[in-house]
Amino acid sequence: MAKDPFDEGRHACLIEALCRSDRRTDALRACRDLHATLVDELGVGPSPRLLQLRSSILADEPGTPDRWLGAVP
């Protein structure tokens, strides 16, 4: 995400792709890295939608990527 490290929509697409590829750990790492970047660089956390996506991944909810596809602008 070097082009725009703050673009939550792009990060959400990456996280969803990782989930669809059964790479939950990598998806959670991407969530963690985005959170750290936003806090360190901008002093803000991720949007509520991305926090909810992370929670859904942690809860291993069925269909998590399907529910979130395109959810973050």
C-alpha positions as CSV (number, residue, x, y, z in Angstrom):
1,M,0.0,0.0,0.0
2,A,2.9,2.3,-0.6
3,K,1.0,4.6,-3.0
4,D,-1.4,5.7,-0.3
5,P,-0.8,4.1,3.1
6,F,-3.9,5.8,4.5
7,D,-6.5,4.5,1.9
8,E,-8.7,2.3,4.0
9,G,-10.7,1.1,1.0
10,R,-7.5,-0.4,-0.5
11,H,-6.6,-1.9,2.8
12,A,-10.1,-3.4,3.1
13,C,-9.7,-5.0,-0.3
14,L,-6.4,-6.5,0.7
15,I,-7.8,-7.8,4.0
16,E,-10.8,-9.3,2.2
17,A,-8.5,-11.0,-0.4
18,L,-6.4,-12.5,2.3
19,C,-9.5,-13.8,4.1
20,R,-10.8,-15.3,0.8
21,S,-7.4,-17.0,0.4
22,D,-7.6,-18.6,3.9
23,R,-4.8,-16.3,5.1
24,R,-6.6,-15.0,8.3
25,T,-3.3,-14.4,10.1
26,D,-2.0,-12.2,7.3
27,A,-5.4,-10.4,7.1
28,L,-5.2,-9.6,10.9
29,R,-1.6,-8.5,10.4
30,A,-2.7,-6.1,7.7
31,C,-5.4,-4.7,10.1
32,R,-2.8,-4.3,12.8
33,D,-0.3,-2.6,10.5
34,L,-3.0,-0.2,9.1
35,H,-4.0,0.7,12.7
36,A,-0.4,1.4,13.7
37,T,0.2,3.5,10.6
38,L,-2.9,5.6,11.1
39,V,-2.2,6.2,14.8
40,D,1.5,6.9,14.3
41,E,1.2,9.2,11.3
42,L,-2.2,10.8,11.7
43,G,-3.1,10.4,15.3
44,V,-6.4,8.6,14.5
45,G,-7.5,5.0,14.4
46,P,-9.3,3.1,11.6
47,S,-12.9,3.7,10.7
48,P,-15.6,1.8,12.6
49,R,-16.2,-0.4,9.6
50,L,-12.6,-1.6,9.5
51,L,-12.7,-2.2,13.2
52,Q,-15.8,-4.3,12.8
53,L,-14.2,-6.2,9.9
54,R,-11.3,-7.0,12.2
55,S,-13.7,-8.2,14.9
56,S,-15.5,-10.4,12.4
57,I,-12.2,-12.0,11.3
58,L,-11.2,-12.6,14.9
59,A,-14.6,-14.1,15.6
60,D,-14.2,-16.3,12.5
61,E,-17.7,-15.4,11.3
62,P,-18.7,-17.3,8.2
63,G,-18.8,-15.2,5.1
64,T,-16.8,-12.4,6.6
65,P,-15.2,-11.3,3.3
66,D,-18.5,-11.6,1.4
67,R,-20.2,-9.3,3.9
68,W,-17.5,-6.6,3.6
69,L,-16.7,-6.6,-0.1
70,G,-16.9,-3.0,-1.1
71,A,-18.1,-1.9,2.4
72,V,-15.4,0.8,2.9
73,P,-15.3,3.6,0.3
